[in-house]
Amino acid sequence: MNPMKKLSKKDARHIILSSQKLSLVNNDESKEYLYKTIEQLGYIQIDTISVVERSHHHILWSRMLSYKKSMLYDLLENDKRIFEYWSHAAAFLPMKDFKFSLIRKKNFSKKYKTWGSADKKIINRVYDRVKAEGPLQSKDFVDERKKSTGWWDWKPSKDALDYLFHTGKLMVVRRQGFQKVYDLTERVLPHGIDTGIPTEKLFHQHLILASLNSNGLSSQREIMYLRKYDSKSFERSLKELIMDGKITVVYIDGIDNEKYYVLTEKLDLLTHPEKINGFHILSPFDNLVIQRKRLKTFFNFDYQLECYVPQSKRKFGYFCLPVLSGDKFIGKVDLKASRSTGSLIINNLFKEAEVNLNTSLQNKFRKKLEELARFSGCREVTGLETIK
């Protein structure tokens, strides 16, 4: 059993950024590197907002400058090395972890059993059409409902597709535009994938190890972020991993009364530390920033995405993105990609109080904005004079 250790916040940030693949600038162009990145992060969140670029593309581009969107969809549709389902939110996940999605599917079936029984006829009709015709989208079904009760009122076939997806009868075989295309799960899964429902112990061990591998170190609360779980079973799994030496308990200077856990092997990152010299304009849904309290704890950075906040209450703009230099967040930049004019527009820049944008930082910032503009389909950046 490993003894408890104490780490400085700087050491903690080093482990976190190395684990998140944000410590260095990477120019690898291979699809294999892309897959390894997804595997390392554990999930890539999907979101509908595309003010600059959709979250899943932005997250991957931040770690792989040569990333091309077609590479992700190739891994999904042709290679079948990733699949789309649910992590704490909609996400692309490594196919090797498919069996761990079965727990949620089983729980979803139980939770919505009454709904599934009440709408059994439409659910069966939708399933039978996909079975007979092959991959279909929501638009391939006619709305049987005579009267809508509002914009949130999905047509019955959309409800049925969603139900069949969340219970595991259908999978997303590809995206067409941004629309899901569904097929039968047995026709999407590659040969040899384990479809046995894992035990509670294996499920919790997977969540713990995957979280620590991707996040570097985490508290129990952070590991189980937005997930329901059996706390006693979770704690048993955690103790076993500690006893086996796979995990070490650590305390962080300045963080009182909070246990953190780290994969024991990751402590080696501190023996010969690599230089943290990345510069990133991150998606609001990036794996590093999605847990805002954790972000404040380790990086002393307050961040909120304000597109969900009424306009009158916004302080930083509709789509303000975090800016990371090395192991420090230096500010936020409010951006909008105007693809009709070919310009990535800087609406505003908010520096952290202690930050001095020297010439070197200004040059890195401008270069990254120009790279982001090209990636998001724009020819130029408007407002570069604000970077000073």
Protein Blocks (a to p, Z undefined) as FASTA:
>chain_A
ZZdddddfklmmmmmmmmnopmbccfbfbfklmmmmmmmnopacddfblkkbcfklmmmm
mmomkbcfklmmmmmmmnopaccddfkbccdddfklmmmmmmmmmmmmmmmmmmmmmmmm
mmmmmmmmmmmnopcdfklpccfbfbdcbjklccfklmmmmmmmmnopaccfbdehjacc
dddfklmpcghiacbdcdfklmmmmmmmmmmmmnopacfklmmgoiacdfklmmmmmmmm
mmnopaccdddehiahiacdddfklmmmmmmccddfbdcdddfkbfklmpmmlmmmmnop
acddfklpcfklpfnbjbdcdddehjacfbdcdddddfknopacdfbdcddfklccdfkl
mmmmmmmmmmmmmmnopabdehklmnZZ
